[in-house]
Amino acid sequence: MNRTLVLALSAAAAAFITGCASVTGSPTQNMAVQARDQTGEEVKGANCDLYNNKGRWYVVTPGAVTVQKSNQDMQISCKKEGLETGQQVVASETLGSMYGNIILGGGIGALIDHNSGAAYEYPATVRILMKAPGKKDAANQAQASTAQVPAAPAPASQPIARTLGPLPLDSGKKPEMGDEWEYLAHDKIYGKRKKLVWRVRAIETEGILEELVVDGIPSQPWLYKNQPELIAAPIEMGFVFGPHWDTQSQIPEMTVKGVGECPQRLKCVVVARQAGIERITISAGTFDAIRINGTLILQSYTLGNRGEVTAWYSERDRRLLKQTVTMRSSHGSIDEVVELQAARTYQR
């Protein structure tokens, strides 16, 4: 072989290997921390401590700080005189470009980004709940203003779990304060499982205020107005369908809302339509369900992928029963199911 050609090929190979060592990005990122009390009012001047296996950082709310990325979750603790300590565990998510690094750089490139933390990222904004002792939250205020006959309050020392019992499903019962629905998110590719709980916090004239709790950690509350919506959630697919829908409203082009991977880093859109009524059997039982078929579109400066989305709502309760998302691409794949497991209500 020509010596010049050999040298040229060697140089090209070396450049390829070097260039593939790390393609993900910076090992650091900015995190904004906000705090609110149980009424939704902003808490200013709370001292927050953020830490993972890479280090420890401090910030005063509302504020932002540069942290070291890691494959470990970020622990956050906020304190302020007169308020209960607010604590939250923020999940570390794998960046889509990590898949490209595995393809381009092989094990070495992936290992470099894994060890430096560059292959991972935390949410850009985190909201911490800090309760004021003795102060009514939005849920209690709404219950007092909307109930025609005030119900006897549960003893303050009694945990909510002890006052909850099975909630009849597919009964046409309207949501009430404290009702909750438990779902399981199952990532079929990596085997990850997360428990999602939607809990009614308030009944308002504009809609129903529900809080999403993921693996016991409050994620975010959202006011649902019986229309199709997509809400950001810390699971592989990055979102969940709104927990209830009147099934009469037209399905618009939906963009994921809230705080999470989709709103912060990607534009996640679902174009969907009703596909009829069918009977489905899930962990929670057998239901007549309205099926929605859709296309998931993920867009960023460097990424453009499409996947398939399906959701089922109970025909009678108008409640989300199940959703699936599948997507295959060179940047990574998604194959995840969210399914209703059980429902609970206050015992009267």
C-alpha positions as CSV (number, residue, x, y, z in Angstrom):
1,M,0.0,0.0,0.0
2,N,1.2,3.5,-0.7
3,R,3.0,4.9,2.3
4,T,1.3,8.3,2.0
5,L,-2.1,6.6,1.9
6,V,-1.2,4.5,5.0
7,L,-0.3,7.7,6.9
8,A,-3.4,9.5,5.9
9,L,-5.6,6.6,7.0
10,S,-3.8,6.4,10.3
11,A,-4.3,10.1,11.0
12,A,-8.0,9.9,10.1
13,A,-8.5,6.9,12.4
14,A,-6.7,8.7,15.2
15,A,-8.9,11.8,14.7
16,F,-12.0,9.7,14.7
17,I,-11.1,7.9,17.9
18,T,-10.2,11.2,19.6
19,G,-13.2,13.0,18.4
20,C,-15.5,10.2,19.7
21,A,-14.1,10.3,23.2
22,S,-16.9,12.7,24.3
23,V,-19.7,14.1,22.3
24,T,-22.3,14.8,25.0
25,G,-21.3,18.2,26.3
26,S,-20.5,20.0,29.6
27,P,-20.2,18.1,32.9
28,T,-21.9,21.1,34.6
29,Q,-25.3,22.7,34.3
30,N,-27.4,25.5,35.9
31,M,-30.2,24.6,38.3
32,A,-32.9,27.1,39.3
33,V,-34.5,26.4,42.7
34,Q,-37.9,27.9,43.6
35,A,-39.9,27.3,46.8
36,R,-43.6,27.6,47.5
37,D,-45.8,27.0,50.6
38,Q,-49.0,24.8,50.6
39,T,-51.1,27.7,49.4
40,G,-49.0,28.2,46.3
41,E,-47.3,31.4,47.5
42,E,-43.7,31.9,46.7
43,V,-41.2,31.4,49.5
44,K,-38.3,33.9,49.3
45,G,-35.1,33.7,51.2
46,A,-35.1,29.9,51.9
47,N,-31.5,28.5,52.2
48,C,-31.2,25.4,50.0
49,D,-28.6,22.7,50.1
50,L,-28.0,20.6,46.9
51,Y,-25.7,17.6,46.9
52,N,-24.9,14.5,44.9
53,N,-21.8,12.2,44.8
54,K,-19.9,15.0,42.9
55,G,-20.2,17.8,45.5
56,R,-22.4,20.2,47.4
57,W,-23.9,23.5,46.5
58,Y,-25.9,26.3,48.1
59,V,-28.5,28.7,46.8
60,V,-31.1,31.1,48.3
61,T,-34.6,31.0,46.8
62,P,-35.5,32.0,44.2
63,G,-32.1,31.5,42.7
64,A,-29.8,29.4,40.5
65,V,-26.5,27.6,40.9
66,T,-24.1,25.7,38.7
67,V,-23.8,22.1,39.7
68,Q,-21.8,19.1,38.7
69,K,-23.8,16.5,36.7
70,S,-23.8,12.9,37.8
71,N,-25.6,9.6,37.2
72,Q,-26.8,9.9,40.8
73,D,-29.9,11.7,41.9
74,M,-29.6,15.2,43.3
75,Q,-30.7,15.7,47.0
76,I,-32.2,19.1,47.8
77,S,-33.1,20.4,51.3
78,C,-34.5,23.9,51.9
79,K,-34.9,25.6,55.3
80,K,-36.4,28.9,56.5
81,E,-37.5,30.0,59.9
82,G,-41.2,29.4,60.5
83,L,-41.5,26.8,57.8
84,E,-41.1,23.0,57.7
85,T,-38.0,21.8,55.9
86,G,-38.7,21.2,52.2
87,Q,-36.9,18.1,50.8
88,Q,-36.9,16.6,47.3
89,V,-34.9,14.0,45.3
90,V,-34.4,15.1,41.7
91,A,-33.8,12.3,39.3
92,S,-30.7,12.3,37.0
93,E,-31.7,11.6,33.4
94,T,-29.6,10.2,30.6
95,L,-29.1,12.7,27.7
96,G,-30.1,11.5,24.2
97,S,-26.6,12.2,22.9
98,M,-25.3,9.5,25.2
99,Y,-26.8,7.0,22.8
100,G,-24.8,8.7,20.0
101,N,-21.7,8.4,22.1
102,I,-22.2,4.7,22.5
103,I,-22.5,4.3,18.7
104,L,-19.7,6.7,17.8
105,G,-17.2,6.3,20.6
106,G,-18.0,2.8,21.8
107,G,-17.4,1.9,25.4
108,I,-14.6,4.4,25.9
109,G,-16.5,7.4,24.9
110,A,-19.6,6.4,26.9
111,L,-17.4,5.6,29.9
112,I,-15.8,9.1,29.8
113,D,-19.1,10.9,29.7
114,H,-20.5,8.6,32.4
115,N,-17.7,9.2,34.8
116,S,-17.6,13.0,34.2
117,G,-21.4,13.3,34.5
118,A,-21.7,14.9,31.0
119,A,-24.0,12.1,29.8
120,Y,-26.6,13.1,32.4
121,E,-28.7,16.1,33.3
122,Y,-31.1,17.4,36.0
123,P,-34.2,19.4,35.4
124,A,-33.4,23.1,34.7
125,T,-36.0,24.3,37.3
126,V,-37.0,22.6,40.6
127,R,-39.9,23.6,42.8
128,I,-39.7,22.7,46.5
129,L,-42.8,22.6,48.8
130,M,-42.3,24.2,52.2
131,K,-45.3,23.9,54.6
132,A,-46.2,26.5,57.2
133,P,-47.4,24.8,60.4
134,G,-51.0,25.5,61.1
135,K,-51.6,27.2,57.7
136,K,-54.4,25.7,55.5
137,D,-53.4,24.5,52.1
138,A,-55.3,25.1,48.9
139,A,-57.0,21.8,49.2
140,N,-58.4,22.5,52.7
141,Q,-59.5,26.0,51.6
142,A,-61.3,24.6,48.5
143,Q,-63.0,21.9,50.6
144,A,-64.3,24.5,53.1
145,S,-65.6,26.8,50.4
146,T,-67.3,24.2,48.1
147,A,-68.8,21.6,50.6
148,Q,-72.5,22.3,51.3
149,V,-72.3,20.3,54.5
150,P,-68.9,20.5,56.3
151,A,-67.5,17.1,56.9
152,A,-65.9,16.3,60.3
153,P,-62.1,16.8,59.9
154,A,-59.8,13.8,60.3
155,P,-57.6,13.9,63.5
156,A,-54.5,15.9,62.8
157,S,-52.3,13.0,64.1
158,Q,-53.9,10.5,61.7
159,P,-52.0,9.9,58.4
160,I,-53.9,10.2,55.2
161,A,-53.1,6.5,54.4
162,R,-55.2,5.3,57.3
163,T,-58.3,7.3,56.2
164,L,-58.2,6.0,52.6
165,G,-60.1,3.0,51.2
166,P,-60.9,1.4,47.8
167,L,-62.5,3.8,45.3
168,P,-65.1,2.1,43.1
169,L,-63.9,2.3,39.5
170,D,-66.1,2.8,36.4
171,S,-69.0,4.0,38.7
172,G,-69.4,7.5,37.3
173,K,-68.4,9.0,40.7
174,K,-67.2,12.5,40.5
175,P,-63.7,13.2,41.9
176,E,-63.6,14.4,45.5
177,M,-61.0,15.9,47.8
178,G,-58.3,13.4,48.7
179,D,-59.2,10.8,45.9
180,E,-56.1,9.3,44.4
181,W,-55.3,7.1,41.5
182,E,-52.2,4.9,41.4
183,Y,-50.4,4.1,38.1
184,L,-47.3,2.0,37.3
185,A,-44.9,3.3,34.6
186,H,-43.0,0.3,33.2
187,D,-40.0,1.0,30.9
188,K,-39.8,-2.2,28.8
189,I,-36.3,-1.5,27.5
190,Y,-34.4,-0.9,30.7
191,G,-36.8,-2.6,33.1
192,K,-37.3,0.5,35.2
193,R,-40.6,0.9,37.2
194,K,-42.0,4.0,38.8
195,K,-45.2,4.5,40.9
196,L,-47.2,7.5,39.8
197,V,-50.1,8.8,42.0
198,W,-52.5,11.5,41.0
199,R,-54.1,13.1,44.1
200,V,-57.1,15.5,44.1
201,R,-55.9,18.6,46.0
202,A,-58.8,21.0,45.3
203,I,-62.1,21.2,43.4
204,E,-62.3,24.6,41.7
205,T,-64.8,26.2,39.3
206,E,-62.2,26.2,36.5
207,G,-61.4,22.5,37.0
208,I,-59.7,20.0,39.3
209,L,-56.4,20.6,41.0
210,E,-54.4,17.4,41.1
211,E,-50.9,16.7,42.4
212,L,-48.6,14.2,40.7
213,V,-46.4,12.2,43.1
214,V,-43.7,10.0,41.6
215,D,-42.2,7.3,43.8
216,G,-43.4,9.2,46.9
217,I,-41.9,12.5,45.8
218,P,-44.3,15.4,44.8
219,S,-43.6,16.4,41.2
220,Q,-46.0,19.2,40.4
221,P,-49.7,20.2,40.8
222,W,-51.8,21.0,37.7
223,L,-55.3,22.4,37.2
224,Y,-57.2,20.2,34.8
225,K,-60.1,21.6,32.8
226,N,-61.5,18.4,31.3
227,Q,-59.7,18.9,28.1
228,P,-56.9,16.8,26.5
229,E,-53.5,17.7,27.9
230,L,-49.9,16.4,28.2
231,I,-48.1,17.0,31.5
232,A,-44.3,16.6,32.0
233,A,-43.3,13.7,34.3
234,P,-39.9,12.2,35.3
235,I,-40.4,8.9,33.5
236,E,-38.7,7.6,30.3
237,M,-41.4,9.0,27.9
238,G,-41.2,12.4,29.6
239,F,-44.9,13.0,30.0
240,V,-48.3,11.6,30.9
241,F,-51.8,12.3,29.5
242,G,-54.0,14.4,31.7
243,P,-55.7,12.2,34.3
244,H,-59.2,13.0,33.2
245,W,-61.0,14.3,30.1
246,D,-64.7,14.8,29.3
247,T,-64.2,12.8,26.1
248,Q,-66.4,15.4,24.3
249,S,-63.7,18.0,23.6
250,Q,-61.9,17.9,20.3
251,I,-58.3,16.7,20.5
252,P,-56.0,19.6,19.5
253,E,-52.3,19.3,18.7
254,M,-50.9,18.9,22.2
255,T,-47.6,20.2,23.5
256,V,-46.2,18.9,26.8
257,K,-46.6,21.4,29.6
258,G,-45.1,21.8,33.0
259,V,-41.5,21.3,34.3
260,G,-39.5,18.5,32.8
261,E,-37.3,17.2,30.0
262,C,-39.8,18.0,27.2
263,P,-40.6,21.6,28.0
264,Q,-37.0,22.5,29.0
265,R,-34.9,20.7,26.3
266,L,-37.2,19.4,23.6
267,K,-40.4,20.4,21.9
268,C,-42.7,17.4,22.5
269,V,-45.9,17.4,20.5
270,V,-48.6,14.8,20.0
271,V,-51.1,14.8,17.1
272,A,-53.9,12.5,18.0
273,R,-57.5,11.5,17.2
274,Q,-60.2,9.3,18.7
275,A,-60.2,5.8,17.4
276,G,-63.4,4.4,18.8
277,I,-64.5,2.5,21.9
278,E,-63.0,-0.9,22.9
279,R,-63.0,-3.1,26.0
280,I,-59.6,-3.4,27.7
281,T,-58.3,-5.4,30.7
282,I,-55.6,-3.8,32.9
283,S,-54.4,-4.4,36.5
284,A,-57.3,-2.3,37.9
285,G,-60.0,-4.3,36.0
286,T,-61.9,-4.5,32.7
287,F,-63.3,-1.3,31.2
288,D,-65.1,0.1,28.2
289,A,-62.6,2.6,27.0
290,I,-62.3,5.4,24.5
291,R,-59.1,4.9,22.5
292,I,-56.8,7.7,21.3
293,N,-54.2,7.0,18.6
294,G,-51.5,9.6,18.0
295,T,-48.0,10.5,16.7
296,L,-45.3,11.8,19.1
297,I,-43.0,14.3,17.5
298,L,-39.7,15.2,19.3
299,Q,-37.9,18.3,18.1
300,S,-34.7,20.2,19.0
301,Y,-31.9,21.9,17.2
302,T,-30.2,18.6,16.4
303,L,-33.0,16.0,16.9
304,G,-36.2,15.1,15.0
305,N,-37.9,11.8,15.8
306,R,-41.4,10.4,15.6
307,G,-43.1,7.7,17.7
308,E,-46.5,6.1,18.3
309,V,-48.8,7.1,21.2
310,T,-51.9,5.3,22.4
311,A,-54.1,6.3,25.4
312,W,-57.3,4.8,26.8
313,Y,-59.9,6.7,28.9
314,S,-62.7,5.1,30.8
315,E,-66.0,5.8,29.0
316,R,-67.9,6.2,32.2
317,D,-65.4,7.8,34.6
318,R,-63.6,9.8,31.9
319,R,-60.4,8.7,33.7
320,L,-57.0,7.8,32.2
321,L,-56.6,4.0,32.2
322,K,-53.5,3.4,30.2
323,Q,-51.0,5.0,27.8
324,T,-48.2,3.6,25.7
325,V,-45.3,5.3,23.8
326,T,-43.0,3.5,21.4
327,M,-40.2,5.1,19.4
328,R,-37.1,3.8,17.7
329,S,-34.2,6.0,16.5
330,S,-30.4,6.2,16.4
331,H,-30.6,8.6,19.4
332,G,-32.4,6.2,21.6
333,S,-35.6,4.2,21.9
334,I,-38.7,4.4,24.1
335,D,-41.0,1.5,24.9
336,E,-43.0,2.4,28.0
337,V,-46.5,1.6,29.4
338,V,-48.3,3.6,32.1
339,E,-51.3,1.6,33.5
340,L,-53.8,2.2,36.3
341,Q,-53.3,-0.1,39.3
342,A,-55.8,1.0,41.9
343,A,-57.8,4.0,43.2
344,R,-58.5,5.1,46.7
345,T,-60.9,7.6,48.4
346,Y,-61.6,8.9,51.9
347,Q,-63.7,6.7,54.1
348,R,-66.8,8.6,55.2
